Amino acid sequence: MQTSASIRSDRIDVRTNPEVKSIIERAAQLNHKTISAYILESALQKAREDIRETEKMSLSEAERESFFAALMNPPEPNDELKSLLSNP
């Protein structure tokens, strides 16, 4: 995965209004970053959070117990599974 120190070759264009631009410019300035670096870092952090949240599995206590019980004591393979695994 590319980081901010990597060579950059792709471009993302964003259009906004003057008020939003002013706020972003101020935040970038306060963080001693260019506007592009500030936007890229902020967007990347938010994207990673969104992906992590989407991919996270949340189970109730009963679901968790059932899940781990199935992992620890898996059922015997049925005929369909055996057939599937025996045919390459």
N, C-alpha and C positions, 0 to 999 in steps of 0.2 A: 504494500500500500504506500502511496506517495505521501510524504509529509511536507510541511511548509518549506523545509530546507531542500527539497527535491527540485529538479529542473521542472519548470512549468511550461506546458505546451498547449493545454486546453484552456478555453475561455468560457466564462459565464457572464452574460450581460443582464443587468437588472435596471429596470426603470422605476423611479419613485417620484415623490413630490418633494418640494423644497423643505418642508418641515421634517420629514423622515430623514432626508439627507443631512440636514443640520444636526439632528440628534446623533446620527451615526458618526458624523465627522467629529463631534465633541467627544463621544465615547472613545473613538480611535485615538484622538489626541491625548486623552487622559490616560490611555494605556500605552502611549508612546509607540503607536503602530500606524502604518499606513491604513487608509480606508480599506483597500483591497485585503490586506493582511487581517485586519479586524473582522471584516465580513466573512472571509474564508474560514478563519479560526472559529468564529461564532457559529457559522452554519455547519461546519464539520462536527463540532461538539454536539449541537442539537441533533444532527442526523444520526450520530452514534447513539445518543440517548433514545431516540425514536426507534431505532433498530433493536437495541437491547430490550426496550420495553415491549416491543411487538413479539420478539422471539422468546421472551420469558414465559415460563409455564407457572401458572398459579393454581394450586390444588387445595381443596379443603382437607381437613385432617383425615377424613374417611377416604377421600380419593388418594391421598398420599399413602396411607396404609395399604390400600388395595394395590396401588402401583408397585410399591416395594415388595409386597407379598408375591406379586406376579413375577417380579425380577428374581426373587430368591427361590421361588418354587414354580418354575414355568410349567405349563401344561405339556403333556406328551403331544408330539406332532400327530395331526390327524392324517387320514389317507390322502386328502387333497394336497397337503403340504409335502408329504412324502413323495407323491407323484410329481409334483412341481420340482422338487429338488433332485429327483433322479433323472429327469429329462433335461439334458443340456440345451 
